[in-house]
């Protein structure tokens, strides 16, 4: 691993920040245990909704807290780019703005100074990696000029998580479009009308002029217990960017042991390339943002397959994948393993730098769809075999699981369509004369086709489950009617007995009835039998009576 030398000039020294001396908001609980938009976090609109002035900005403006890139974003926010307000608030507290009241002074300082970057210097014949873990080092690297290195094709900064220091350094040194960072800091799928974190898509004519894009996907993780799943959610709360772990809704399956949980980690990747000016020969500079890892649990089924075929038995030159399977290390590994053809195509199409990361995203989607098919097969077994169902609730849990997947499939389809239309099929890209990402178009088409098939399958299963539930409800109703019929027989049995007993008890001297017990039984038994017969055949008697009335009415009409 090669390390660049560090420069200690006055320019690189970090100045003390106002919030290091005075907190803007008192903490109530450690934020590592609190995620926004949970019952524990409370109302997220205490920071102000989209129609209010940002309360975070008001507090920090009192402290004269300014940095060049943040000041630039504030000016844009005040002059028409109002949706950058959420990014500005993120930079001020260096994490998701609804976390503001939960941050202590020490944690705010720690979060703001997080730096984990791998700079990949891509040469014609090799790729060098430089790990950067502090701000001064990063600033020094950003000021390096590659004009003396004629074989340098590109410099790519792979960044894990985001912090205020990282955004300020990259933004001010490379003049990065703020919407690049703004599209990466949150994981929302739907919005309310008051949300200040709303992300509104650009017009196509605007997006074609941008040299960046953000893509969404989901990582699948296996948790042995519910407690392990909860630890993973708490771990996600320690990220600066907002990432959450959703339950798949299929827990307590009879086919898995230890009552496991499967978590869907909402994830994003974002890619930016500095536009080339005047067709200069300077190396390309790019930024790739990836998510921090969830270390709790395991990648489902061990994770996605390798992006390359198995090497020959006689080939010992291959490089093994990282054991950790964390996104940061995996991304760096696969970019370092780019073929010579791919490296040489970077000047013609800068998006080639994103080819391997996009392949990782596609592989994660393949894994998710494979898991969905597995769960669907289990649901079909539950419908087919009553022994696999809950003894008390029947098919109701199956229907709930089915509803969960039925709701998710349209969301997944929209995400895949966004990737296809907005990234893979996009021919116009600054500095590009080709489109290397087209090589993945067939794979994403297959994903979309699988999602369509799964959605249709869910609709068919919904009809079947609903029909089976209706049949089961009808059977329960019949069983209840039989129970009521038995009660009717009992009533028919005891009512005559009670009546006769009451009738004979009208005498004041009960001893006078000793000789008439046989009369009681002689009368009670035939009356009881008659009552049972009437109860049993009351429907038939009613039908016969109606027929008799009908026939009598017909004769009256025929014989005037």
DRENSESE-327026 format. One record per atom (N, C-alpha, C): residue in one letter; x, y negated, z. Coordinates in steps of 0.05 Angstrom, whole numbers, plus 5000, padded with zeros to 4 digits. Layout:
BEGIN
aXYZ;...
***
This chain:
BEGIN
x501750245000;x500050005000;x501849755000;x501449574981;x503049334979;x501749104993;x503248955009;x502148725023;x503448465013;x501848275006;x502948014997;x503947865021;x506047705016;x507147545038;x505247325046;x505347245072;x503547045083;x504946785085;x503446565079;x504546295080;x503446155104;x505046005118;x504145885143;x504345585142;x503645465119;x503645175117;x501345055132;x501444785135;x499344645149;x496744675135;x496844705109;x494344735094;x492844985101;x494345195109;x493045445115;x492045475143;x492745275160;x491945295188;x488945255190;x487645405207;x484745385211;x484145175232;x482344995226;x481544785244;x479444885263;x479344785288;x477244865306;x474544775296;x472544945301;x469844885291;x468144775314;x466244605308;x464644485329;x463244685346;x462144905333;x460545095349;x462345265367;x465045265363;x466745405381;x466845275409;x466245015410;x466344875435;x463644845448;x461544845432;x458844805443;x456844985427;x455345135441;x453345305428;x450945135420;x449845195397;x447545055388;x444945185398;x445045425408;x442645555416;x443445775437;x442245775460;x443045965481;x442146245473;x443846455478;x443146725471;x441346845492;x439747035484;x437947165503;x438647455507;x439647595485;x440447875487;x442747915467;x444448115471;x446548175451;x445248235424;x446148115403;x444948145377;x445448425365;x447548565375;x448148825365;x445849025369;x443948955386;x441649135392;x439049025379;x439148805365;x436748685355;x436848655325;x434848745311;x434548705282;x432348505277;x432648325258;x430448145251;x427948305242;x425648175245;x423148295236;x422448555251;x423148565276;x422248775294;x420748655317;x419348825332;x417848725355;x419748605376;x422148725378;x424048625397;x425048345389;x425248295363;x426348035354;x424247815355;x421647885355;x419647675357;x419147535331;x417847295333;x417047145310;x419547035295;x419947105270;x422347005255;x422046725245;x419646605248;x419246335237;x419946115257;x421246195279;x422145985298;x424345815285;x425645915264;x427645745250;x426345555231;x423645575228;x422145405209;x421445575185;x419045535175;x418245685150;x419145525126;x418445625103;x419445505078;x418445215074;x416245145088;x415144875084;x416244675105;x417844775124;x419044605145;x421844525138;x422844325151;x425744255150;x427144465167;x429444565157;x430944765171;x431844675199;x430944815219;x431744745246;x434644805252;x435645005238;x438545075241;x440244845231;x439444735208;x441044515196;x440844265214;x438444215225;x438143985243;x440044005267;x440244235278;x441944275302;x444944235294;x445744355272;x448544335264;x449344065254;x447443915242;x448043645233;x448643465257;x447443525280;x448043365304;x450943395312;x452143615305;x454943675312;x456843585289;x455743465268;x457443385245;x458943625233;x457643855233;x458844105223;x458744105192;x461144075179;x461244065150;x463744215140;x463344355118;x465544475103;x465044415074;x467144405057;x466744315029;x464544475014;x464744745015;x462744905000;x459944885012;x459844885038;x457244855051;x455944575045;x457644375044;x456644105037;x455644105009;x456944244991;x456144274963;x453344404961;x452944614977;x450444764977;x448244584988;x448844435009;x446844245020;x445944035000;x447843934985;x447143734964;x445343864943;x445944104935;x444244244916;x441444294927;x441344364953;x438744414966;x437044164966;x438243934970;x436843674971;x436143564943;x437143694922;x436743584895;x435643784876;x433743954886;x432244124867;x432744424870;x434944504882;x435444794886;x434744864915;x432244834922;x431344864950;x431645144961;x431745344943;x431945614953;x434745684962;x436645504959;x439345544970;x439445485000;x437245375011;x437145305039;x437845545057;x436745775050;x437146015066;x440146095067;x441546065044;x444346125043;x445845925061;x445145665061;x446445465078;x446045535107;x443645625115;x443145705143;x444845955149;x445046145130;x446746375135;x449646295140;x450646105125;x453446015129;x453845885157;x451845745166;x452045605192;x452245795215;x450646015214;x450746195237;x452146465229;x453046485204;x454546695192;x453246975194;x450646975195;x449047225193;x446247155186;x444447345185;x441647295178;x440447085196;x439346865186;x438446645202;x436546715225;x434646915221;x432946975244;x434447085268;x437047145265;x438647245288;x439747015305;x439146765297;x440446535309;x440346535340;x437946575351;x437646555380;x438846785396;x439646995382;x440847225396;x443947225396;x445147025383;x448047025381;x449346885404;x451347015416;x453046875436;x455246725422;x456646565437;x458746405426;x461046585415;x461746785431;x463946965423;x463147125398;x460647215397;x459847375374;x459647205349;x458746955352;x458646785328;x461446735317;x463346695335;x466146655326;x467246905312;x466647135324;x467747385312;x466447435285;x463847395283;x462547445258;x463547255236;x463947005243;x464846805224;x467546865212;x469247005227;x472047045219;x472547325207;x470447475202;x470747745190;x471847715162;x474047865157;x475147875130;x476148155124;x474848285105;x475748545096;x475548545066;x477948515053;x478048485024;x480248665013;x479748784991;x481848924976;x482048794948;x484448674943;x484948554917;x486248754899;x484848814877;x485948994857;x487048844834;x489748854830;x491048724808;x491348944786;x489848904765;x489649104743;x491649034721;x493649194718;x495649174696;x494849354673;x496349334652;x495849504629;x496149794635;x498149864652;x498750144657;x498250234686;x497550054703;x497150124731;x495449924745;x494449994769;x492849814786;x494149804813;x494649564823;x495849524849;x493649434869;x493849534893;x491849454914;x493249304936;x491949084944;x492948914966;x490648874986;x491048975011;x489048945031;x489348675046;x487148535050;x487148275062;x485148285085;x486148205109;x484448225133;x484347965149;x485447745139;x485147495153;x484847265133;x483847035142;x483146815124;x485546685112;x487646635127;x490046505116;x491246675093;x491346925097;x492347105076;x490647085051;x488047085054;x486147065032;x486546805017;x486746575031;x487146315018;x489746315002;x491846435014;x494346445000;x494146604974;x492746824975;x492346994951;x490746844930;x488746704938;x487046564919;x488546344904;x490646244915;x492246034902;x494446134884;x494846394884;x496946514867;x496146494838;x497946414821;x497546404792;x498846644779;x497446754759;x498546994746;x499646934718;x500346684713;x501246604687;x503946744680;x505546804700;x508146924695;x507947224693;x505547334697;x505247624694;x503547684670;x504947724648;x503547754622;x501948004620;x502648214636;x501148474634;x498848494653;x498248274668;x496048284686;x493448224670;x491648414671;x489048384656;x486948244674;x486848324699;x484748224716;x485448244746;x484348074761;x484448104791;x481548124801;x481048344815;x478348384825;x478548404856;x476848234869;x476748234898;x474248404907;x474748624919;x472648794930;x472248714959;x469848624966;x469348504992;x467148665007;x467848735032;x465848875049;x464548675068;x461948655068;x460448475084;x461148185076;x459647995086;x460147715081;x460247555107;x461847345107;x461947165130;x462246885120;x461946685138;x462146415129;x464946355118;x466946465131;x469746415122;x470146525094;x469046765088;x469446885062;x467946725041;x465446645046;x463946495027;x465246225021;x466246095042;x467545835039;x470145855023;x471746065029;x474246105015;x473846164985;x472246364979;x471746434951;x470246204937;x468246094949;x466645894936;x468245644929;x469845544948;x471345294943;x473745334925;x475045564926;x477445614910;x476745704881;x474545854878;x473845954851;x471345834839;x470145634853;x467745504843;x465645704836;x464845874856;x462946084851;x460045974853;x458346064835;x455545994835;x454346084862;x453145904878;x452045974904;x449846194902;x448346204880;x446246414878;x447446694878;x450046714872;x451346974874;x451347074903;x452146904921;x452146974950;x449346994960;x447646804952;x444846804962;x443347054955;x443947184932;x442547424924;x443447674938;x445547644955;x446747884967;x446247904997;x445447685010;x445447675040;x442947805052;x440847875037;x438447985050;x437548235034;x435648385045;x434748635033;x431748645029;x430448415028;x427448415027;x426448535001;x424148685004;x422848794980;x420348644974;x418948544994;x416548384990;x416648145009;x414947945004;x415047695019;x412247605027;x412247435048;x409947285056;x410047005045;x407846865047;x407646595035;x409246385051;x410146455075;x411646265092;x414646315092;x415546525078;x418346615081;x420346425069;x422246325085;x424346165073;x426546325059;x426446595063;x428446765050;x427446875023;x425446755012;x424346844986;x426446824964;x426547024947;x428347024924;x426647024898;x426546804885;x424946784860;x426646824836;x425947004818;x427547064794;x427846824776;x430146804763;x430646584744;x429246654717;x428846444701;x428046494674;x430246644659;x429446794639;x431446954624;x433546774611;x432646534601;x434546354588;x436546244608;x435846234634;x437646144655;x439546364663;x438446604668;x440046824677;x442146914657;x441546874631;x443546944610;x446046774611;x445846534623;x448146354625;x449846414650;x448846584668;x450346644692;x452246874688;x454446864702;x456547064700;x456547254725;x454147294736;x453947474759;x451247614759;x450947824775;x448447954779;x448548104806;x446148154817;x445848304842;x444048544836;x444748774846;x443049014842;x442449144869;x440049264870;x439149394894;x439049704890;x439549844911;x439350134911;x439050234939;x438850494943;x438450614970;x440450834974;x441650834998;x443451055005;x441951245024;x442151505020;x440751705036;x442651815057;x441751815082;x443451925104;x441752125120;x443052325130;x441852535146;x442552495175;x440552495192;x440952465221;x439752705235;x441352825252;x440553075265;x438153035284;x438152795297;x436052745317;x434952465313;x432752405326;x431552135325;x433451945339;x434752025360;x436651855374;x438951765356;x439951945339;x442051875320;x441051675300;x438451705291;x437351515273;x437151235285;x436351225311;x436150965324;x438950835327;x441050995331;x443750885333;x444550765306;x443650885284;x444350785258;x442950505254;x440550475263;x439150225261;x440550005277;x441450085301;x442949895317;x445649825304;x446850015291;x449349955276;x448949765254;x446649785240;x446049605218;x445649315228;x444849295254;x444449025265;x447048875269;x449349025269;x451948895272;x453048775246;x451748835223;x452648715198;x451948425197;x453548275182;x452747995176;x450447975156;x450748135135;x448548145115;x446248305128;x443748245120;x441448395130;x441148655115;x441548875129;x441049145118;x439649305138;x437549455130;x435949605148;x435849895139;x435350075158;x435150365153;x432150435157;x430950525135;x428050605136;x427850905139;x425850985154;x425251275156;x423751355131;x424251605122;x423051695097;x420151785101;x419251805126;x416451885131;x415852175130;x417952345130;x417552635127;x418752785151;x419052645174;x420252785197;x418353005207;x419553185223;x418153415235;x417253615214;x418753635192;x418053845172;x418654115184;x416954315178;x417254585188;x419554725175;x420654615153;x422854755139;x425554665148;x425754465165;x428354375175;x428354415206;x430754465216;x431054515244;x431954265259;x431754265286;x432654045303;x431153795298;x428853805286;x427153565281;x428753335270;x429953365246;x431753165236;x430352915224;x431952715219;x430952475206;x432652415182;x431352325160;x432752235136;x432351935134;x434451785132;x434351495131;x434951395103;x433551195094;x434051065069;x435250795075;x437850755070;x439250515076;x438850315053;x437550095058;x437249895037;x440049775031;x440849775006;x443549694999;x443549514974;x445749374971;x446149194948;x449049204939;x449449144914;x452049084902;x451848834886;x453848664887;x453748414872;x456448374858;x456348284833;x458748254816;x458747984804;x461147854805;x461447584793;x464147574779;x464147444756;x466647394741;x466947104735;x469346994740;x469846714734;x469746664704;x468046484695;x467846434666;x470546334655;x471346444632;x473846354619;x473346094605;x475145904609;x474945634596;x476845614573;x475745534550;x477345474526;x478945724517;x477945964522;x479146204512;x482146224521;x482646154546;x485346174557;x486246464560;x488846504563;x489946774566;x490246844595;x489146684613;x489346744642;x487847004648;x488847154667;x487547404674;x484647344685;x482947534681;x480247514692;x480347524722;x478547384735;x478247394764;x475347464770;x474947674786;x472247764793;x471947814822;x469447824832;x468847884859;x466648104859;x467048304875;x465148524878;x464448544908;x461848494914;x460948504942;x459648774947;x460448914968;x459249174975;x458449155005;x456849345013;x455749345040;x457649485060;x457549405085;x459049555105;x457749825110;x459250015121;x458150295122;x456550345147;x454550525145;x453250645168;x454850895174;x456250895197;x457851125204;x456351345218;x454051275230;x452451475244;x451051655223;x450951915229;x449652105211;x451552195189;x450452305168;x451952415146;x450752345119;x452352325098;x451152285072;x449352535065;x447052485055;x445152705049;x446452905030;x446453155037;x447653365020;x450553315013;x451953165031;x454753115026;x455252885007;x453152744997;x453552514979;x453352594950;x453652404933;x453352444904;x455752594893;x455452694869;x457652844855;x459852654846;x462152774841;x464352614831;x463652484804;x464752264798;x464252124773;x465952224750;x467752414756;x469452524735;x469152834735;x469652964712;x469553254712;x471753374729;x471353634736;x473453774752;x476053794735;x478353744748;x480853764733;x481554054728;x483454094710;x484354364703;x485854484727;x486054744727;x487554884748;x490454804748;x491454734725;x494354664722;x494854374725;x492754214730;x493153924733;x493253844762;x495553754771;x495953664798;x496153364801;x495453214780;x495852924780;x493352774789;x491152914794;x488752774802;x488952664830;x487452454836;x487352334862;x484752404876;x484952504901;x482552594916;x480852354924;x478252404925;x476352194935;x476852144964;x476151904974;x476451845002;x474652035019;x475752125041;x474252315058;x471952175071;x472251925078;x470151775093;x467551745076;x467751725050;x465451675032;x464151415038;x465551215049;x464450955053;x464550805027;x462650625023;x462350484997;x464850324990;x465950185009;x468350025003;x470650194992;x471350405006;x473550574997;x472850714971;x470450814969;x469650944944;x469750764920;x468850514924;x468950324902;x471750264893;x473550214912;x476350164905;x477550404891;x476950644901;x478050884890;x477250914860;x474650884854;x473750934827;x474750714808;x475050464817;x476150254800;x479050314794;x480450404814;x483350484809;x483550714790;x481450874788;x481551104770;x480451054742;x480050794735;x479150734708;x481050844687;x479950934665;x481551034643;x482950794629;x485050864613;x486550654599;x484750514579;x482850674566;x481050544547;x479250344561;x478350404585;x476650224600;x478149974608;x480650014616;x482349784624;x482749594601;x483449704578;x483949534554;x481449394544;x479149494551;x476649364542;x475749134560;x477149094583;x476348884601;x476448604589;x478448534573;x478448264561;x476048224542;x475148434529;x472948414510;x470248404525;x470148544548;x467648544564;x468348564593;x468348334607;x469048334636;x467248514653;x464948584643;x463148754658;x464249044661;x466349104646;x467649364648;x468549414677;x469249194691;x470149224719;x467849334736;x465449304727;x463149394743;x462149664734;x463449784714;x462450034703;x462450264724;x464650294738;x464750504759;x462850454782;x462850204793;x460850154814;x457950204806;x457350134781;x454550184771;x454050474769;x456150634762;x455850924761;x455351034789;x456550914809;x456050994837;x453150944844;x452150714836;x449350644842;x447450844828;x448050904803;x446351094788;x446351364802;x448651454812;x448851714826;x447251714852;x447251484866;x445551464890;x442651494883;x441751374861;x438951394853;x438351684845;x440151814832;x439752104825;x439352264851;x440952214871;x440752354896;x438052304910;x437052054909;x434551984921;x432252134907;x432252134880;x430152274865;x430152574870;x432552684872;x432752974879;x431553024906;x432052854925;x430852884952;x427852854950;x426852664935;x423952624932;x422652874921;x423953004901;x422853244889;x422853474910;x424853484927;x424953684948;x422653654967;x422153404976;x419953354994;x417253404981;x417053344956;x414553404942;x413953694941;x416053854937;x415654154936;x414654244964;x415754134985;x414854205012;x411854125016;x411153895006;x408353805009;x406453994994;x407354084970;x405754264955;x405354534969;x407554624983;x407354874999;x405354835021;x405354605034;x403454555056;x400554565046;x400154465022;x397454475010;x396654765004;x398554914993;x397955184984;x397755385008;x399455355028;x399555555050;x398555415076;x396255495086;x395255375111;x397055425135;x398655635134;x400455695157;x402655485161;x403155325140;x405255125142;x404154855152;x401554835155;x400354585164;x400354565194;x399854325204;x399454275232;x396854415241;x396954565262;x394654725271;x392354545279;x392854305289;x390754125298;x389953915278;x391953795264;x391353575245;x390853675217;x391653915210;x391154015183;x392753865162;x391453775141;x392853645119;x393053345123;x392153235144;x392352945148;x395252845148;x397252975162;x400052895160;x401052915131;x400253115117;x401153145089;x400152915072;x397752825077;x396652605062;x398152345068;x398952305094;x400452065101;x403152065088;x404552295087;x407152305074;x406852245044;x404752355032;x404252315004;x403752014998;x402251885015;x401751595012;x404351435013;x406251515030;x408751375033;x410351385006;x410551624995;x412051644970;x410551504947;x407951534947;x406251414926;x406651104926;x407050994949;x407450704951;x410250624943;x412250794947;x415050724941;x415750754912;x414450944898;x415350994870;x415050744852;x412850584853;x412850344837;x415050144844;x415850134870;x418049954877;x420650054865;x421150314866;x423650424855;x423650384824;x421350414812;x421250374783;x421850084775;x420849894791;x421449614785;x424449554788;x425749674808;x428549624812;x430149744789;x429549984780;x430950104758;x430549944732;x428049854728;x427449684705;x429049424705;x429349304729;x431049064731;x433949114723;x434949344731;x437749414724;x437949454694;x436049594683;x436149654654;x435949394637;x433949234643;x433448994627;x435348764633;x435948734659;x437548504667;x440548534666;x441448794665;x444348844666;x445349014643;x444249254640;x445249444620;x444649354592;x442149254587;x441449174560;x442048884554;x443248744573;x443848464570;x446348444552;x445948334528;x448148314509;x449748054513;x448347834521;x449647584525;x450747564553;x453447544555;x454747514580;x457247334576;x457647134593;x459946954588;x462547104585;x463947044563;x466547154558;x466447444548;x464147534539;x463847814531;x463247824501;x464548014487;x463948064459;x463048354455;x462548494477;x461548774475;x459848824500;x459149074504;x457549154527;x458249444535;x460249474552;x461049734561;x458949874579;x457249714591;x455249824609;x453149984594;x452949954568;x451050094552;x451450404554;x453850484562;x454350774564;x452750904586;x451650744605;x449950844626;x446950824620;x446250714597;x443450664591;x441850924592;x442851144580;x441451394580;x440951494608;x442851474626;x442551564653;x440351414668;x440251154664;x438151004678;x435451054665;x435451114639;x432951184626;x431851444637;x433651634643;x432851884655;x431751844683;x432951654698;x431951594724;x429151484722;x428651304703;x426051184700;x423951394692;x424851574675;x423051794666;x422351974690;x424352034707;x423852204730;x421952064749;x422251804753;x420451664771;x417651654760;x417351624734;x414651634722;x413451914727;x414952124723;x413952394727;x413152434756;x414852334775;x414252374803;x411852214811;x411451974799;x409151814805;x406551954796;x406652054772;x404352204762;x403752454778;x405952584787;x405652824804;x404352744830;x405052514841;x403952424866;x400952374863;x400152254840;x397352204835;x395752464833;x396952664820;x395552914817;x395353054845;x397453044860;x397353164887;x395353024905;x395152764901;x393252614918;x390452714912;x389752764887;x387052874881;x386653144893;x388753314891;x388453584902;x388153584932;x389853424946;x389653414975;x387053294984;x386053094970;x383452974977;x381253184973;x381353344952;x379353544947;x379453764969;x381853844976;x382154054997;x381153945024;x381753695029;x380753575054;x377753565055;x376453505031;x373553505030;x372453775035;x373753985024;x372754255028;x373054335058;x375254255070;x375654315098;x373654175115;x373053925109;x371053775124;x368253905121;x367654005096;x365054135092;x364954395109;x367154545109;x367154785126;x366854725155;x368054515165;x367754435192;x364754355198;x363554225179;x360754145182;x358954385183;x359554595166;x357954835167;x358254985194;x360754985204;x361255115230;x359754965252;x359654705251;x358154555271;x355154605269;x354154635244;x351354705241;x350654975253;x352555165249;x352055435261;x351955415291;x353755245303;x353755215332;x351155095341;x350154895326;x347554775333;x345354975331;x345455155311;x343455355308;x343355545332;x345655615342;x345755785366;x344355645390;x344955385392;x343655235414;x340655235410;x339755215386;x336855215380;x335555485389;x336955705383;x335955965392;x335755985422;x337755885436;x337755885465;x335355725475;x334955485463;x332655315471;x330055465466;x329855595443;x327355735437;x326955975456;x329056085467;x328856305485;x327856215513;x328955995523;x328355915550;x325855735552;x325155595532;x322855415534;x320255565540;x319655785526;x317155935533;x317256045562;x319556145569;x319856255596;x319356045617;x320455805612;x320055585631;x317155505632;x315855505609;x313055425608;x311355615624;x311655875619;x310056075633;x310556075663;x313156035670;x313856025698;x312455785711;x312455565698;x311155325709;x308155365711;x307055505692;x304155545692;x303255725716;x304755935721;x304056115743;x304756005770;x306555805770;x307355685796;x305355475806;x303155445792;x301155245800;x299555335825;x299655595832;x298255685856;x299855605881;x298255545903;x299655455927;x300755695942;x299455925941;x300356165955;x301756345935;x304456365937;x305956515918;x305656815921;x304756905946;x304357185950;x302057305934;x300257125926;x298057215909;x298957305881;x301557225874;x302457285847;x303957545845;x304257695867;x305757945866;x304558155848;x301858145846;x300558335828;x300458245799;x301257995795;x300957895768;x303657855753;x305857975766;x308457955752;x308358085724;x306858315723;x306658455697;x305258285677;x303358115686;x301957935668;x303957725657;x305757635675;x307757435666;x309457545643;x310457785647;x312157905626;x310557975601;x308058065606;x306458145583;x305857895566;x305657665578;x305057425562;x307657285553;x309657275571;x312157125565;x313757245542;x313957515542;x315557645522;x314357605494;x311857655490;x310757605463;x310957315454;x310457135473;x310656845466;x313456775459;x315456885474;x318256825467;x318956925440;x318157175434;x318757295408;x317457125386;x314957035391;x313656875371;x315156615366;x316156485389;x317656235386;x320256275370;x321656505375;x324056565360;x323456605331;x321256755325;x320556795297;x319956535283;x318456365297;x317756105285;x320255945280;x322155945300;x324655795297;x326255905274;x326456175272;x328056295252;x326956245224;x324256265221;x323056245195;x321455995191;x322155785206;x320755535204;x320955415176;x323355435164;x323755325137;x321955475117;x321955745119;x320255895101;x317355835105;x316455805130;x313655745135;x312955475124;x314855285126;x314355015115;x314055025085;x315655195072;x315455225043;x312755355035;x312055565051;x309455695045;x307155505049;x307255355070;x305055165076;x304854955053;x307054855043;x306954665021;x305854784996;x306655044991;x305555174967;x302455204970;x301555274994;x298655314997;x297155044993;x298254825003;x297054564999;x297054494969;x299254554956;x299454494927;x297354644911;x297054914918;x295155074903;x292254984909;x291754914934;x289054824941;x288454564926;x290454384924;x289954134910;x289554184880;x290954384869;x290654444841;x287854554835;x286754724853;x284054834848;x281954614849;x282354414867;x280454194869;x280454034843;x282854004831;x283053854806;x281754014783;x282154284783;x281054444761;x278054484764;x276854484789;x274054524793;x272754264804;x272154084787;x270953824796;x268153864806;
***
